[in-house]
């Protein structure tokens, strides 16, 4: 009799808890209030959530069909560390058009809530074709049925489903606006760091990091011909030649270790080069020491003097007007176009030092699409150093510091102002050393 009462009690409580779960999770959300249809951007603006385009909606169906949600969650939890790894915590309004929701509870693969815009489309196409080409220790399966033959350059041709899937992935996180401009600086650090003495002899450890994270694009010998390279519009850096775009040193000089550290940490927007802020600082320093072994330049040369970035002059209509005159004088429109869209008359003819096509930056996309970084100081640095290995020259010998700031302000006027990371004088001084 006693056991029967206990069994009855347990059965009754099970029914109560089951009913409570159905009510709380299945019915209560639909009662008493409207669903959130807005999100708060990183700038504090309340904006409506944007629905999926037909292509993105198709990609979402492919994502579900292929079982991507088995391993990838789509929910950044408001707990310690998640916002530094993935980005800002999820908001209710971001899921306004998600039926069914795909929050997920397992993270066999990384969370994808903020994946949109992290790397260019071609990285995703390579990753879906064969994940181990990109990340050698990946356990993600291949999806070769999303490709149909190869083109003349040997690149597997994505099907319409593959294109839609990538469009959907690039949509994820975009409702928050240009949040990456802050995230990269918060998570990656924007200051030029000092090389710890302890890693000067870290070549062997750096090789391990390189083979685990870099070899897919840059190749085992640093020749830029890893298996992923065939997919990429912007070709991987050829480390053997010792020529680097993003530096704080004069044109023609090798970069400092701090320059390489910053590029590895921050990534290069609009390309397949991701931000590697998840690697430990030690591993980032180690891999730099290994990368430098590919070129004799690092044995035979020393970096030039680091350029000084003066405090930003006021961004006024007068400064923008002067910048327009300089834009014309320096013939920037030949490559970037009169309207800044990258469609100048020379655009289709541009090649880098290795003969690869180079697409001029489209300034109308704003700061978060600038390869050198989202802050005005990053653009000033690019104008001062040039981008070695490309047709983009240094203006250090042609424009004085005030003129370079005027040119920065005019280029900024092409794109949405909220895409630039505006630093306080104190932050700019800490980050850029002026």
C-alpha atoms as one frame of an Amber mdcrd trajectory, in Angstrom:
protein
   0.000   0.000   0.000   2.836   2.366   0.943   4.648   1.716  -2.333   1.430
   2.275  -4.294   0.981   5.683  -2.647   4.570   6.629  -3.496   4.112   5.498
  -7.098   0.900   7.509  -7.379   2.611  10.583  -5.901   5.540  10.296  -8.312
   3.203   9.836 -11.280   1.128  12.842 -10.205   4.184  15.068  -9.822   5.465
  13.960 -13.206   2.166  14.995 -14.788   2.278  18.343 -12.958   5.840  19.087
 -14.045   5.142  17.985 -17.605   2.092  20.194 -17.754   4.017  23.114 -16.257
   6.760  22.684 -18.865   4.246  22.658 -21.736   2.511  25.752 -20.320   5.683
  27.745 -19.582   7.567  26.924 -22.778   4.737  26.273 -25.201   1.814  28.488
 -24.203   3.010  31.274 -21.902   5.215  32.954 -24.538   2.090  33.485 -26.661
   0.004  34.958 -23.856  -0.043  38.397 -22.320   2.379  40.308 -24.549   3.530
  40.801 -28.107   6.754  39.250 -29.330   9.728  41.594 -29.525  10.307  42.750
 -33.096  13.124  45.190 -32.353  16.736  45.021 -31.225  19.034  47.488 -29.508
  22.198  48.144 -31.500  25.621  48.622 -29.960  25.108  52.371 -30.333  21.941
  52.201 -28.214  19.501  52.655 -31.092  16.246  50.674 -31.152  15.749  49.345
 -34.679  13.329  46.827 -36.201  14.592  43.306 -36.775  15.049  42.637 -40.473
  13.327  39.645 -42.090  15.213  37.172 -44.227  15.510  37.785 -47.944  14.218
  34.955 -50.163  17.820  33.776 -50.665  18.558  33.825 -46.927  15.278  32.054
 -46.154  16.224  29.323 -48.611  19.633  29.081 -46.964  17.986  28.611 -43.591
  16.063  25.634 -44.957  19.328  24.175 -46.268  20.916  24.756 -42.835  18.095
  22.767 -41.207  18.055  20.078 -43.875  21.793  19.423 -43.649  21.656  19.162
 -39.852  23.979  22.107 -39.135  21.955  22.805 -35.995  22.939  19.433 -34.528
  26.385  20.807 -33.683  26.066  24.609 -33.866  24.056  26.638 -31.382  22.609
  30.065 -32.129  22.427  31.689 -28.726  25.077  33.793 -26.996  24.326  33.424
 -23.307  24.680  36.407 -20.951  27.322  34.712 -18.844  30.971  35.426 -18.185
  33.214  35.031 -21.201  30.661  34.327 -23.919  30.502  37.951 -25.056  34.290
  38.034 -25.360  34.364  34.871 -27.430  31.319  35.174 -29.670  30.080  38.764
 -29.424  27.193  40.579 -27.710  24.599  38.413 -25.891  21.519  37.427 -27.867
  18.400  39.592 -27.814  14.817  38.374 -28.116  14.095  40.472 -31.192  16.863
  38.775 -33.150  14.711  35.650 -33.329  11.555  37.444 -34.490  11.596  35.682
 -37.855  13.012  32.340 -36.703  10.420  29.571 -36.783  11.458  27.135 -35.515
  14.112  28.599 -33.233  17.516  26.954 -33.367  19.011  28.008 -30.047  20.675
  24.647 -29.614  22.220  23.229 -26.461  25.254  21.486 -27.927  28.409  23.185
 -29.144  30.304  20.483 -30.916  31.054  23.281 -33.344  31.246  27.023 -32.539
  28.163  29.131 -31.853  27.035  30.866 -35.059  24.847  33.657 -33.658  27.439
  36.278 -34.643  29.053  34.484 -37.581  27.834  36.937 -40.232  30.637  39.122
 -41.566  33.425  37.334 -39.705  35.027  36.135 -42.943  34.276  36.459 -46.650
  31.928  34.139 -48.549  34.762  32.225 -50.199  36.020  30.987 -46.811  32.618
  29.421 -46.162  32.516  27.792 -49.599  35.891  26.163 -48.938  34.826  25.166
 -45.420  31.615  23.495 -46.571  33.389  21.680 -49.409  36.018  20.192 -47.085
  36.359  21.559 -43.538  39.745  19.913 -43.035  41.243  21.977 -45.832  40.535
  25.021 -43.682  40.879  23.593 -40.173  42.930  20.363 -40.210  41.568  19.103
 -36.873  37.903  19.802 -37.696  35.377  16.972 -37.197  32.723  18.666 -39.361
  31.556  16.495 -42.284  32.058  17.453 -45.924  29.153  18.601 -48.098  30.369
  17.835 -51.640  26.792  17.504 -52.956  26.468  21.271 -52.514  28.954  21.699
 -55.392  28.720  20.899 -59.075  31.974  20.411 -60.989  34.878  22.871 -61.121
  35.479  26.092 -63.034  38.418  26.920 -65.310  40.548  27.849 -62.303  39.954
  24.521 -60.561  37.522  25.984 -58.031  34.526  23.788 -57.114  31.353  25.524
 -58.288  28.748  26.014 -55.532  25.140  25.076 -56.252  22.254  27.458 -55.609
  21.710  25.742 -52.267  25.346  26.365 -51.295  25.068  30.043 -52.230  21.849
  30.346 -50.230  23.400  28.620 -47.204  26.305  31.070 -47.140  23.909  34.014
 -47.547  21.993  32.780 -44.490  25.155  32.374 -42.427  26.295  35.875 -43.377
  22.927  37.218 -42.178  23.428  35.869 -38.656  24.078  38.658 -36.170  23.573
  41.467 -38.679  20.457  42.822 -36.949  22.717  44.445 -34.343  24.313  46.672
 -36.955  28.107  47.171 -37.190  28.885  45.665 -33.790  32.225  44.197 -34.862
  33.884  47.608 -34.855  33.807  47.481 -31.047  34.135  43.739 -30.548  37.472
  43.361 -32.307  39.008  46.079 -30.203  37.525  44.808 -26.949  38.316  41.133
 -27.531  41.466  41.467 -29.594  43.012  44.603 -28.187  43.951  47.488 -30.434
  47.209  48.649 -28.867  50.522  47.779 -30.476  51.853  45.161 -28.037  55.372
  44.488 -26.847  56.936  41.132 -27.647  57.414  39.052 -24.487  61.028  37.894
 -24.201  59.872  34.390 -23.276  58.571  33.655 -26.786  61.614  34.725 -28.770
  62.611  31.054 -29.015  59.103  29.768 -29.663  59.606  28.668 -33.283  58.790
  24.993 -32.704  55.646  25.817 -30.753  54.727  28.309 -33.467  55.053  25.615
 -36.111  52.451  23.535 -34.279  50.042  26.479 -34.264  50.739  27.163 -37.955
  50.023  23.567 -38.999  46.825  23.559 -36.962  45.385  26.929 -38.015  47.257
  28.545 -40.927  48.496  25.902 -43.337  45.168  25.518 -45.189  45.510  28.941
 -46.799  49.202  29.859 -46.549  50.655  26.440 -47.407  53.235  24.331 -45.570
  56.137  26.306 -47.041  54.523  29.733 -46.668  54.037  30.051 -50.430  50.352
  31.025 -50.153  49.300  27.900 -52.043  47.441  25.936 -49.402  44.486  23.807
 -50.584  42.019  26.585 -49.725  43.751  29.187 -51.914  41.892  28.101 -55.064
  38.622  29.231 -53.450  39.821  32.680 -52.407  39.377  35.951 -54.278  41.924
  37.688 -52.058  44.877  35.339 -52.167  46.711  34.342 -48.971  49.859  36.242
 -48.017  53.070  34.682 -49.367  55.276  34.620 -46.287  58.369  33.557 -48.251
  58.621  37.013 -49.821  58.382  38.911 -46.536  56.041  41.565 -47.976  53.171
  42.624 -45.723  50.320  45.076 -46.267  49.491  46.090 -42.731  52.354  47.705
 -40.913  53.199  50.646 -38.710  56.546  50.950 -40.531  57.380  52.898 -43.718
  56.663  51.594 -47.200  59.166  48.908 -48.200  60.000  47.997 -44.606  59.321
  44.709 -42.885  56.650  44.882 -40.164  57.248  44.812 -36.444  56.207  41.762
 -34.450  53.495  43.974 -32.990  52.101  44.579 -36.496  51.901  40.841 -37.173
  50.332  40.244 -33.764  47.643  42.818 -34.478  46.792  41.353 -37.892  46.535
  37.827 -36.478  44.396  39.043 -33.587  42.101  41.368 -35.549  41.927  39.517
 -38.859  41.428  41.249 -42.214  37.837  42.221 -42.930  36.346  41.321 -46.291
  38.781  38.429 -46.750  39.136  34.834 -45.583  41.574  35.907 -42.849  39.610
  35.575 -39.582  40.354  37.231 -36.274  42.310  34.766 -34.158  41.578  36.346
 -30.781  40.603  32.896 -29.511  44.182  31.697 -29.774  46.059  32.316 -26.562
  48.344  35.325 -26.604  51.274  32.962 -26.214  50.255  30.940 -29.286  49.904
  34.135 -31.320  53.425  35.203 -30.384  54.762  31.708 -31.084  53.267  31.535
 -34.583  54.736  34.952 -35.426  58.205  33.628 -34.660  57.577  30.704 -37.001
  56.113  32.859 -39.797  59.266  34.964 -39.755  61.401  31.891 -40.565  59.918
  31.728 -44.073  61.684  34.884 -45.274  65.345  35.858 -44.987  64.262  39.494
 -44.766  63.629  39.054 -41.047  67.229  37.868 -40.609  68.824  40.528 -42.777
  66.680  43.594 -42.072  65.219  45.434 -39.113  61.838  47.184 -39.167  61.845
  50.885 -39.997  60.806  53.518 -37.483  57.188  53.191 -36.418  55.162  56.079
 -37.836  53.666  58.566 -35.441  49.890  59.015 -35.735  49.069  62.506 -34.483
  45.802  63.251 -32.656  42.894  63.399 -35.083  42.045  66.847 -36.387  38.358
  67.871 -36.058  36.137  66.158 -38.629  34.382  69.265 -39.957  32.693  70.101
 -43.289  35.767  72.198 -44.095  38.059  69.232 -43.497  35.873  67.028 -45.701
  35.922  69.679 -48.442  39.709  69.890 -48.337  39.848  66.095 -48.393  37.785
  66.037 -51.579  40.358  68.218 -53.268  43.134  65.884 -52.137  41.141  62.849
 -53.312  41.110  64.415 -56.782  44.731  65.568 -56.583  46.063  62.138 -55.592
  43.910  60.512 -58.295  42.174  58.216 -55.810  39.158  58.061 -58.133  41.230
  56.217 -60.747  40.885  53.102 -58.580  38.177  53.810 -56.004  35.823  55.749
 -58.280  34.407  59.245 -58.020  31.640  57.895 -55.791  33.978  55.719 -53.685
  32.431  52.436 -54.795  35.698  50.949 -56.060  34.677  51.165 -59.726  37.317
  53.585 -61.032  38.563  53.268 -64.632  41.722  51.449 -63.498  39.956  49.069
 -61.110  39.704  46.123 -63.484  43.390  46.313 -64.427  44.913  46.335 -60.939
  47.244  43.498 -59.957  49.372  42.790 -56.903  53.082  41.935 -56.990  52.254
  38.323 -57.825  49.858  39.070 -60.679  46.625  38.456 -58.768  43.666  40.794
 -59.390  43.222  43.430 -56.680  39.793  44.928 -56.010  39.917  48.539 -54.723
  38.108  49.067 -51.433  34.472  50.153 -51.691  34.364  53.097 -49.295  30.558
  53.196 -49.215  30.588  50.087 -47.006  32.152  52.127 -44.222  34.634  51.412
 -41.474  33.749  47.846 -40.566  34.703  46.779 -44.101  38.104  48.478 -44.059
  40.859  45.879 -44.188  43.221  47.986 -42.097  40.672  48.401 -39.283  37.491
  50.290 -38.339  39.037  53.355 -36.658  39.990  56.566 -38.519  43.509  56.062
 -37.141  43.741  52.803 -39.082  42.982  54.618 -42.326  45.495  57.346 -41.495
  48.110  54.639 -40.957  47.289  53.011 -44.314  47.666  56.371 -46.084  51.015
  56.869 -44.343  52.537  53.424 -44.927  50.811  52.239 -48.089  49.862  48.609
 -48.572  53.030  46.883 -49.739  52.569  44.332 -52.493  49.544  46.185 -53.899
  49.066  49.284 -56.086  48.132  51.320 -52.970  51.081  53.695 -52.344  52.209
  55.589 -49.279  51.284  59.284 -49.162  53.798  60.107 -46.450  56.046  61.975
 -48.919  53.179  63.809 -50.606  50.720  64.820 -47.883  51.461  66.372 -44.514
  49.694  65.013 -41.389  46.826  67.529 -41.536  46.221  66.726 -45.205  46.152
  62.997 -44.458  43.483  63.622 -41.807  41.484  65.663 -44.324  41.671  62.772
 -46.783  40.568  60.356 -44.050  37.534  62.518 -43.304  36.525  62.710 -46.963
  36.782  58.934 -47.408  34.713  58.473 -44.245  31.986  60.642 -45.769  31.280
  57.961 -48.399  30.038  55.377 -45.882  27.624  55.107 -42.975  29.113  57.076
 -40.058  28.119  54.488 -37.444  30.416  51.893 -39.035  33.542  53.696 -37.825
  35.037  53.199 -34.388  35.450  56.687 -32.970  37.973  56.598 -30.157  38.360
  59.173 -27.422  41.692  61.048 -27.389  42.779  58.881 -24.449  41.831  55.638
 -26.236  43.523  56.755 -29.449  46.672  57.644 -27.547  46.713  54.290 -25.754
  46.083  52.347 -28.965  48.281  54.208 -31.409  50.966  55.655 -29.217  50.652
  59.387 -29.973
